[in-house]
């Protein structure tokens, strides 16, 4: 019986030794400071490095109720003052006039967007971010933070647009 037990123990030890050995496991994760393996295919770079918030598109009128906006050469100061009040109460939580915050800064927006696009974005942000390519790209640029629909009337949106002309 002792011989059988010693034989089984010897077989078990030999089996463990022959199968065990050092095994290298491939680690596919990338560690900080480590470059990706040469076999990985590099990601394609976007065609343009220009941010959507900096792009100029003065042809797109957006998606929504506003089809045409006529801007007079002179800024209507009374309308702009009302627009500033609306902006302060409804928009400043996410938009700072001169700097990127949760949303883009409106300063200079009329040099990059049509008045119709701006008003449609104010009045119809949900559909704009879903169906308008530029608004969709802006949503991505601003970390998926959608613009809240503040329920402004067309008149209030027009007042905010007039205020943007003063920035």
C-alpha positions in Angstrom: 0.0 0.0 0.0 2.9 2.3 0.8 4.3 1.7 -2.7 1.0 2.5 -4.3 0.7 5.8 -2.4 4.3 6.8 -3.2 3.7 5.9 -6.9 0.5 8.0 -7.0 2.3 11.0 -5.3 5.2 10.7 -7.8 2.8 10.6 -10.8 0.9 13.6 -9.4 4.2 15.6 -8.9 5.4 14.7 -12.4 2.1 15.7 -14.0 2.1 19.1 -12.3 5.7 19.7 -13.3 5.2 18.7 -16.9 2.0 20.7 -17.4 2.7 23.7 -15.1 5.7 25.5 -16.4 5.8 29.3 -16.8 3.1 30.5 -19.0 3.2 34.0 -20.5 -0.2 35.6 -20.8 -0.7 38.2 -23.5 -1.8 41.5 -22.0 -3.8 43.5 -24.7 -4.4 46.5 -22.4 -2.3 49.6 -22.9 -0.6 50.9 -19.8 0.1 54.6 -19.1 3.3 55.6 -20.9 3.2 52.5 -23.2 2.7 52.8 -26.9 0.2 50.6 -28.7 1.6 47.4 -30.3 2.7 47.8 -33.9 0.1 45.3 -35.1 -2.8 47.7 -34.1 -4.3 49.7 -36.9 -4.1 53.4 -36.3 -7.4 55.3 -36.0 -8.3 57.5 -38.9 -7.9 61.2 -38.2 -10.9 63.3 -39.0 -10.7 65.2 -42.3 -10.7 68.5 -40.5 -9.3 69.5 -37.2 -11.6 72.5 -37.0 -14.1 72.3 -34.1 -17.8 72.5 -35.0 -18.1 75.5 -32.7 -15.5 77.3 -34.8 -16.8 76.2 -38.2 -18.5 78.8 -40.5 -21.7 77.8 -42.2 -23.7 80.8 -43.4 -26.0 78.7 -45.7 -27.7 76.3 -43.2 -31.0 77.6 -41.8 -31.5 74.7 -39.5 -34.6 72.7 -38.8 -37.6 74.4 -37.1 -40.2 77.0 -37.5 -38.0 79.9 -38.6 -37.5 80.0 -42.4 -36.5 83.7 -42.9 -35.1 86.4 -40.6 -34.5 89.9 -41.9 -31.9 91.9 -39.8 -31.9 95.6 -40.2 -28.5 97.3 -40.5 -29.1 99.1 -37.2 -29.3 97.1 -33.9 -32.6 97.6 -32.1 -31.3 98.5 -28.7 -34.7 98.1 -26.9 -35.1 94.6 -28.4 -31.4 93.8 -27.5 -32.0 94.9 -23.9 -35.0 92.5 -23.7 -32.9 89.8 -25.2 -30.2 90.3 -22.7 -32.7 89.9 -19.9 -34.0 86.6 -21.4 -30.4 85.5 -22.0 -29.5 86.2 -18.3 -32.5 84.3 -17.0 -32.7 81.4 -19.4 -29.3 80.9 -21.0 -26.5 81.9 -18.7 -26.6 78.7 -16.7 -24.9 77.0 -19.7 -23.6 79.8 -22.0 -21.1 82.4 -20.9 -20.9 85.3 -23.4 -17.2 85.2 -24.1 -16.0 81.7 -23.2 -16.8 78.1 -23.7 -18.8 76.7 -20.7 -21.3 73.9 -20.8 -22.3 75.2 -24.2 -20.6 77.4 -26.8 -20.1 81.2 -26.3 -22.5 83.3 -28.3 -20.0 86.1 -29.0 -19.5 86.3 -32.8 -22.1 83.6 -33.5 -23.6 85.7 -36.4 -20.2 85.4 -38.2 -20.5 81.6 -38.1 -24.3 80.9 -38.4 -27.3 82.2 -40.1 -29.9 84.1 -38.0 -32.5 81.4 -38.9 -30.1 78.6 -37.7 -29.6 80.4 -34.4 -33.3 80.9 -33.8 -34.2 77.3 -34.7 -31.5 76.1 -32.3 -33.0 78.2 -29.5 -36.6 77.2 -30.3 -36.1 73.6 -31.5 -32.9 72.2 -29.9 -34.1 68.5 -29.7 -34.8 68.1 -33.4 -31.8 70.3 -34.4 -29.4 68.0 -32.5 -31.0 64.9 -34.0 -31.4 66.0 -37.7 -29.1 69.0 -38.3 -25.5 67.7 -38.9 -23.8 70.8 -37.5 -26.0 70.8 -34.3 -25.3 67.1 -33.9 -21.5 67.7 -34.1 -21.8 70.5 -31.6 -23.5 68.1 -29.2 -20.5 65.8 -29.6 -18.0 68.6 -29.1 -19.8 69.7 -25.9 -19.6 66.2 -24.3 -23.2 65.2 -25.2 -24.7 68.0 -23.1 -27.9 68.7 -25.0 -29.3 72.2 -25.1 -32.4 72.5 -22.9 -35.5 73.7 -24.6 -36.4 76.8 -22.5 -39.8 77.1 -24.1 -39.1 80.6 -25.5 -41.5 82.2 -27.9 -40.4 83.3 -31.4 -40.4 86.9 -30.1 -38.1 86.0 -27.2 -35.8 84.1 -29.5 -35.7 87.1 -31.8 -34.8 89.3 -28.9 -32.0 87.0 -27.8 -30.7 87.0 -31.5 -30.7 90.8 -31.4 -28.8 90.7 -28.1 -26.2 88.4 -29.8 -25.7 91.1 -32.4 -24.4 93.4 -29.6 -21.7 90.9 -28.4 
